[in-house]
Amino acid sequence: MRRIFSAVLFLWIMLLSIPFGEAAEQSTAAPAPAPLENREKPLRIALVPVVDRTGGWISRGEMDEILERMEQEIHVPLNETMHWVEHLPYTDVEYAFKDGLKSGRKKSIYADAIRSVSETVPADLVICAVVETHYQREFLSMNWDSSFMVESIASLSLYVYDKKSDKVKDYHASRWERDEYSLSIDVQALTMDALEEVLRDADIRSYIFPISKEQKKILEKAAERNE
């Protein structure tokens, strides 16, 4: 009975994002998500603290902002009641990750490290963001007005390990701007924009709640209508 209730509840949450007319039209056609019916244990998720490869150019506060956005990505409504996922402690994950870095191969060190986290903690899904470039310089232009200029460069990678498929997928994004200063070209704004790109590409929520192709089409169609 609990599994049936959880399946119906999750389907209801998804349908909230669909316009009423379409929800009424599609609700009878879309089957309840199988993962909620079959999952006997919570999905164990390990979110690795943000890795700094910038040489100290990014601040702790900026790294915390990235981590907070990633926490939002893996947030599951009503999880405290339904216990669909289990978020593993950062201290355990960080310790396992650092230990995995020691034995990781140079060319695939982060992929090896998050595999190690999955085995050590253990975890079903491991997510790790690595900030590689976070650079900003300010200077005066050589134009007649000597305007105040900014050059900002940001790049990061996202690594996702799924224990079910035993695969590591990596996603990369970078940004570069050179113009008169504005908040939109601040290096942290570029970093967060790059983060949004890799999160879209990774589609982490599809690991947490896999849905059928039919359900995915319904949600994509609803999203297009809401744009």
N, C-alpha and C positions, 0 to 999 in steps of 0.2 A: 504493500500500500504506500510506503514511504517513497519507493522508487517511482511509482506512477504519479504521485503528487508532485515530486521534484521535476519530473519530465514535463508535466502540464504547466508547472510554475515557470520553468525556463522558457517554454514556448510562448507563454503569455508575456514575459519580459521582452522577448524579441519582437512580438507583434505590436508592442507599444510604439515602436519606431515606424510602423507602417501606417499610412493614412487609413482612416476608418473604413472607407469604401473598399479599398483593396484588401484590408484585413478580413473583412466579412466575406469577400470573394474567395480568398486563398486559404482561410483557416481550416476548411474541411479537406483541402487538397494536401496540405503539408503534414507529414507524419511527425510524431514526437521525436526529438533527437535521441538516437540510440545510445550515445554515451551516458546520458543520465539514467537510462534504464539499466545499463549493464555495469556501470562503475560501482564496484562494491567498496572501494577504499578511496579516500580523497586523493586528488592529484597533488603530488608533492612538488612544489615549485621552489627553486633556488635562484634568487636574484643576487648576482655577484655585485658587491660595491663597485662603483665606477672606477675604471683603471686609468690612471694618468700617465700618458707617454709623451707629454708636452715638455718635460723637463722643468716642471713647476710653474708654467705660464698660466695655468688655470687655477683659480682659487677654490678653497674648500666649499664656499657658499655656492659657487657655480656648479661644482660637482654634485652638491646636494640637490640643486634644481633639476639636474639631469636624472638623478635617482628618483626624485619625487614624481617626475613625469613617467618614468618606467613603472613605478608602483601603481600609478593610475591605470596603466595599460593592462596590468594583471589583476586589477581589482574585480571582484565578482560580487554583484549585489546579492544580499541575503545570505552570504556565505557563513556568517556567524550562526545562522539557524540551520542551514542545509548542509554545511561542511562538505562542499563539493571539492574544495582545494585546501591544501595546507601550505602556508607560507613558512619556509624554514628560517631559523634564526640567522641573522647576518653574521654573527660571530663564528658560528659553525661553518657557514658557507665560505667566509673569507679565509678562515684557517685552511680549509680543504683546498681552496683555490691556490693559495700561496704555496702550499705543499705540492700541488700539481704542477705549478710553474717550474719547480726545481727539476722535475723529471721529464718535462715536455720537450719535444723536438723543436729545434730553432725555427724551422719553416712553418710549423703548425702549433706553436707553443700555446696559444689561447684555446684552440680546438682541443688539444690534448688536456689542458688544464680543466676545462669544463666537463670533459668526459670523466676526469678523475673526481670532480665534485660529485657527479651523479653516482659514482660507485662508493664514495666515502661517506657522504652525508646520511643516507642516499637520497636521490631526487629523480623524479620522472621528467622534469623539464628544468633546464639550466639556462639562464640568460645573462649575458655579460656585455656591457658597453665599454669600449676602449676609445678614449679621446686621444687622437694622435697629433693634432695641430690646433693650437688656440693662441693665435698671434695677432697683435694689433699694434700699429705704430702711427704716430701723429706727426705731421710735418706741414710746412707752409708750401703752397704751390708756387711754381715759377711764373705764374700768370701775373699780369699787371696789378691785379688787386691783392696778390699774396694771400689768398683765402686759406683757411684752416682745413687741412685734408686729413683723411684717415684711410689707412689700408688695413683690412681685416681678412684673415685666413683661418678657416676652421675645417677640420676633417675628423671623422670618427667612424668606427666600425661597430657592428652589433653581431654577436655570436649567439646562436641558439642551438642547444643540444636536446634532441627528443629521444628519450630512452626507448620508446616504442618502436621507432624506426631505426634506432641506433645510428642516427646521422647528425652531423654538425653542419649547419648552414650559416654562412656569413654574408653580411650586407654592409655596403660602404657608401658614404656620401661626403661631399666636400663643398665648401662655399668660399668664394673670393670676391671681395668688393674693394674698390678704390674710388673714393668720391668725397665730397664735402660731408662733414660729420652729421649723422642723424642716428636716432635710436635704431632704425631698421638695419643699419650696417655695423652696429656694434658687434664685436666678435662673439659675445654670448648669444645675441639674437641669431646670428648665423649658425652657431653651434646647435641651438634648439631647433632651428629650421631643418638642419641636416638630420637631427635626431628624429624629427617627424617623418622624414623621408624613409629612413631605415625601418622605423616602426611600421609604416604602411606596407613596405615591401615584405617585412617578416610576417605580418599578420599573426601576431602572437596569440590572439584570442582564438584563432582556429585550432591551436594546440589544446587550449583549455576546454573549449566546447566545440569539437568537430561537428559540422553539420553536413547534411546531404547536399548533393549538387542542386537538387530541386529547391531546398530551403535557401541555399546561397543565392540562387537566381532571384528568388522572391525578395530577399533583403537588398540585393544590389539594385533591383528595379525600384524598390521603395526609396532607397537612398538617392537615386537619380531624380525621382519625382519631388523629393524634399529639397533638392539643390535650387 
